[in-house]
Amino acid sequence: MNKPQSTKTPEEIYSEATEGGDLASGDLRLLTAGLTALRKAHERPLNNVELQAISGMIAYVAYTQEVNETTVCEVLTSHFGVNEVKVLPSRLYQNAIEYLVDLKMNNVVN
């Protein structure tokens, strides 16, 4: 089953575009340029609204589970492989919110 275009990774789109055909060098250059543009778009950091929502979820998790917000931030950033929350790619916003909703700090810390 095909994913909607918006949820495919740049690599998946590139793979589909290049499979099963002979492409001219101009076509390949165009596809490569598109792949580069898609990667950059997917790396855009969180906007202010997304960052505030994630910060609010971090505070909520910390409060309800009686842990420090810094600890929750460290668990979140470690899970997504970034140094700090504000550099989390915008494309991972929904995943980060879902992760925080399901996060059980007792299972991670202990």
Contacts in CASP RR format, 6 or more apart in sequence:
PFRMAT RR
TARGET T0000
AUTHOR 0000-0000-0000
METHOD contacts of the structure
MODEL  1
MNKPQSTKTPEEIYSEATEGGDLASGDLRLLTAGLTALRKAHERPLNNVE
LQAISGMIAYVAYTQEVNETTVCEVLTSHFGVNEVKVLPSRLYQNAIEYL
VDLKMNNVVN
3 12 0 8 1.000
5 13 0 8 1.000
8 16 0 8 1.000
9 42 0 8 1.000
10 34 0 8 1.000
10 35 0 8 1.000
10 38 0 8 1.000
10 39 0 8 1.000
10 42 0 8 1.000
11 35 0 8 1.000
13 35 0 8 1.000
13 38 0 8 1.000
14 31 0 8 1.000
14 32 0 8 1.000
14 35 0 8 1.000
14 38 0 8 1.000
17 31 0 8 1.000
18 28 0 8 1.000
18 31 0 8 1.000
23 31 0 8 1.000
42 89 0 8 1.000
42 91 0 8 1.000
43 89 0 8 1.000
44 89 0 8 1.000
44 90 0 8 1.000
44 91 0 8 1.000
45 86 0 8 1.000
45 87 0 8 1.000
45 88 0 8 1.000
45 89 0 8 1.000
45 90 0 8 1.000
46 54 0 8 1.000
46 85 0 8 1.000
46 86 0 8 1.000
46 88 0 8 1.000
46 89 0 8 1.000
46 90 0 8 1.000
46 93 0 8 1.000
47 90 0 8 1.000
50 90 0 8 1.000
50 93 0 8 1.000
51 85 0 8 1.000
51 86 0 8 1.000
53 93 0 8 1.000
53 97 0 8 1.000
54 76 0 8 1.000
54 85 0 8 1.000
54 88 0 8 1.000
54 93 0 8 1.000
54 96 0 8 1.000
54 97 0 8 1.000
54 100 0 8 1.000
55 85 0 8 1.000
57 97 0 8 1.000
57 100 0 8 1.000
57 101 0 8 1.000
58 69 0 8 1.000
58 72 0 8 1.000
58 73 0 8 1.000
58 76 0 8 1.000
58 85 0 8 1.000
58 100 0 8 1.000
59 69 0 8 1.000
60 100 0 8 1.000
61 67 0 8 1.000
61 72 0 8 1.000
61 100 0 8 1.000
61 103 0 8 1.000
61 105 0 8 1.000
62 68 0 8 1.000
62 69 0 8 1.000
62 71 0 8 1.000
62 72 0 8 1.000
65 103 0 8 1.000
65 104 0 8 1.000
65 105 0 8 1.000
65 106 0 8 1.000
67 105 0 8 1.000
67 109 0 8 1.000
71 105 0 8 1.000
71 109 0 8 1.000
72 100 0 8 1.000
72 103 0 8 1.000
72 105 0 8 1.000
73 84 0 8 1.000
73 85 0 8 1.000
75 103 0 8 1.000
75 105 0 8 1.000
75 108 0 8 1.000
76 85 0 8 1.000
76 96 0 8 1.000
76 99 0 8 1.000
76 100 0 8 1.000
76 103 0 8 1.000
77 83 0 8 1.000
77 84 0 8 1.000
77 85 0 8 1.000
77 88 0 8 1.000
79 99 0 8 1.000
80 88 0 8 1.000
80 92 0 8 1.000
80 95 0 8 1.000
80 96 0 8 1.000
80 99 0 8 1.000
82 88 0 8 1.000
88 96 0 8 1.000
END
